[in-house]
Amino acid sequence: MDVDSPEGLFRSSHCMLRITSVYLRHTNCPLYRSVLLDRVFSPPLHLHLVLGDFNMHYPLVDPLWSLTHKEYSLSATYFDAAFEAPYHLLNTPGVYTRFLFDTISSPSVLDLAFANSPLSPFISLWDTPLPSTGSDHVPITITLMPPAVMLPYPTPYWALLDWSSVRNDLLNFSFTPSPSHMTSNALARWFDVSSTRLTTLLVSHAPAKSPSPHSKPWWSQHLSSLRREYHVMSKKFRQDPSLVNWGNMKSTRRSYFKAIAMAKRAIWSDFLFSATPHSVWMPKRFAFSRPPQRSQASLRPATLPRWRTLFCPTSSSQDPLLPLT
């Protein structure tokens, strides 16, 4: 299902939200499911929400479930593809979504929800607050709303305002005539009009500043000054490779990179402190590199090397890994 909005969704530039409902069934092949991976987790070209009954278990969403090797091989393929796309898991770990009506079976987590990277900032809540509707699967609510922290709009950069170029315009600027009958409402309207005209004049000469998507949250003016000092010393050493310039460049470089490491460590600590159950897997994804590409060969059962079968023929009464006597 596609939801379109020409004005943009959630106060953003994204105009389309695609919701994909998935129901996976077992097939005759033990290592495959009824829905292909490329049809579930598509490239993040728009807002995409994937949800449904996946009929598989995974330790991330159900830590207490005792998985077999077959169950893990089936689910790991889908979860690896989701995290590499990347899609974020919305389920709260350990919150069950299926309760059978007998007293023997254990509850489990079969209903999963994933959101791609453009949609993740707009996910506010994943919860199961509603009562049962007669099915063994409980109702799930997903709340979408604009993020609490939005990028600010471009604002005038008054520090770079060229006052020499705006001086003539300010000298030629004239206020509107004051009202003949001075009342509070008339004075307020006259002040608003005059203030708007003067502000518009200044804004037209001031450059605008806005946060860049490539800006680093840990960068600061102190790091800019240290980088400038390091480049100056590095240039002096290239021009005059003496021991004094080498020592100055080495000390400034050490201070510069040490300040960067401290700034990154501080922002990482704040990120871990503010992690929620919905984003608890993100620190692991940032801390470790991407896992190796899974293939069908890695899912096959391990077999003995060919030289073992040639020189050590197996028998029912002898260990195949021991030499023949």
TILUMMAR-553808 format. One record per residue (C-alpha): x, y, z; residue in three letters. Coordinates in steps of 0.05 Angstrom, whole numbers, plus 5000, padded with zeros to 4 digits. Layout:
XYZAla;...
***
This chain:
500050005000Met;502750694980Asp;500951335017Val;502351964976Asp;502452684999Ser;504753244951Pro;506253705011Glu;510853185043Gly;509852695100Leu;511652845173Phe;514153545156Arg;519553255110Ser;521153245036Ser;518852515029His;512252484991Cys;510851734992Met;510351205046Leu;510150475024Arg;507349955072Ile;508949225054Thr;505148665088Ser;508948005090Val;506647295105Tyr;512146775099Leu;510446035091Arg;514945425093His;516845135025Thr;519244455004Asn;526444705004Cys;528644755077Pro;533145365066Leu;528145815030Tyr;521546165044Arg;515646355001Ser;517747094993Val;524447294963Leu;529047775000Leu;529448294944Asp;521848354945Arg;521648495020Val;527648955033Phe;528249424973Ser;533349994967Pro;531450605009Pro;528551044953Leu;522551254996His;519551135064Leu;518450395072His;515149995128Leu;515349235126Val;510948845174Leu;507348185178Gly;507647465202Asp;514647225185Phe;513746535217Asn;520946505241Met;524746585306His;531046995320Tyr;534847105385Pro;534647855377Leu;527047895384Val;525947265426Asp;532047155470Pro;528746595511Leu;526846165451Trp;531045535441Ser;533145575368Leu;535244985326Thr;540545045272His;535145015218Lys;531045575250Glu;537146015257Tyr;539345905185Ser;532546105160Leu;531846735202Ser;539046975198Ala;538547045123Thr;532747535128Tyr;535547925187Phe;542347995154Asp;539148255090Ala;534948745131Ala;540749025170Phe;545049095108Glu;539649465068Ala;539249785121Pro;532549675156Tyr;531549775230His;527749275273Leu;521849595310Leu;520049025357Asn;521749085430Thr;526148485448Pro;522447975491Gly;515348245478Val;511247655452Tyr;506347735395Thr;503347035392Arg;499746655448Phe;496845975433Leu;490345775466Phe;493145135498Asp;497145105563Thr;502944705534Ile;505745155479Ser;510145745497Ser;508946455472Pro;513346685415Ser;515047275370Val;512947155298Leu;510247845279Asp;515948305260Leu;516349025235Ala;522149365199Phe;523150085177Ala;528350325129Asn;533250885146Ser;529151465118Pro;523051245159Leu;526651085224Ser;526751805251Pro;519151825246Phe;517851185286Ile;515251405354Ser;512650765386Leu;511750015375Trp;507049705426Asp;501849165439Thr;496749535483Pro;490349255453Leu;486648635478Pro;486048005438Ser;481247995380Thr;480247235380Gly;486547065342Ser;492846765372Asp;496547375346His;495848005388Val;494448685355Pro;500449135346Ile;500449895341Thr;505950295307Ile;505851055319Thr;508851505266Leu;510152235279Met;515352775263Pro;521752715305Pro;522353135367Ala;528953435342Val;528353745272Met;533754085233Leu;533054835242Pro;531255275182Tyr;536655695149Pro;538056325188Thr;542056955172Pro;549456905188Tyr;550257595220Trp;557657485234Ala;559057505159Leu;554658105143Leu;558358615101Asp;556359265134Trp;560059685082Ser;555359435027Ser;549059545068Val;551160245093Arg;548260615032Asn;541660245037Asp;541160405111Leu;542461145097Leu;536961155044Asn;532160765087Phe;526061155112Ser;520560935159Phe;513360975140Thr;509561585165Pro;506961515235Ser;499461455244Pro;495562105253Ser;491361825309His;496161505358Met;492660905388Thr;495560255415Ser;493159845355Asn;495660365304Ala;502360415338Leu;503059655339Ala;501459605265Arg;506360175248Trp;511859845289Phe;510759155256Asp;511059445186Val;517359855200Ser;520859275235Ser;519158795178Thr;521859285125Arg;528359395164Leu;529358645178Thr;528058465105Thr;533358965084Leu;538558665131Leu;536857945115Val;537658085040Ser;544958265051His;546757725103Ala;548857035079Pro;544556455103Ala;547255875145Lys;544055195152Ser;546454525180Pro;549554085127Ser;547853335123Pro;555453215123His;556553595189Ser;559353195246Lys;555653235312Pro;562253205351Trp;565653775313Trp;566854435348Ser;570355095340Gln;575954845385His;577354285336Leu;577354785278Ser;582655205313Ser;586954585328Leu;586454355256Arg;588455045231Arg;594455045278Glu;596454345257Tyr;596254525182His;600355155195Val;605854755231Met;605554215178Ser;606654735123Lys;612555035161Lys;615754345167Phe;614954215093Arg;618254875077Gln;623854785130Asp;624654055152Pro;628454215216Ser;628053865283Leu;624554455315Val;619054475262Asn;618453725266Trp;617353755341Gly;612254315335Asn;608453945281Met;608553295320Lys;605853625384Ser;600253995347Thr;598353355310Arg;598052965375Arg;593653495407Ser;589053535346Tyr;587752785340Phe;587152705416Lys;581753245417Ala;578052885361Ile;578352225399Ala;575652555462Met;569952885424Ala;567952235390Lys;568251865457Arg;563752385489Ala;558452355434Ile;558751585434Trp;557551575510Ser;551552035501Asp;548851585446Phe;549450965489Leu;546151315548Phe;540151535505Ser;539250855471Ala;532150575474Thr;529649845468Pro;527950005395His;534950225378Ser;538949765424Val;541949395364Trp;544750025332Met;550950075377Pro;552949375356Lys;552049545283Arg;556350175292Phe;561649835334Ala;562749225290Phe;564049185216Ser;559148905166Arg;558448145171Pro;561047735112Pro;556347605054Gln;552246975067Arg;551646465012Ser;548245805003Gln;554845445012Ala;555445725083Ser;548645435100Leu;550244725078Arg;552344215130Pro;559744135139Ala;562943555100Thr;569643215106Leu;575343435061Pro;576643015000Arg;583442775025Trp;579942485086Arg;575242075044Thr;580941825001Leu;586141635053Phe;581541505113Cys;575441105090Pro;570041115143Thr;566840525175Ser;561340425227Ser;566340195280Ser;571740715271Gln;572241465278Asp;572941775209Pro;578042285234Leu;582841755261Leu;588041395216Pro;586840685198Leu;590640155237Thr;
***
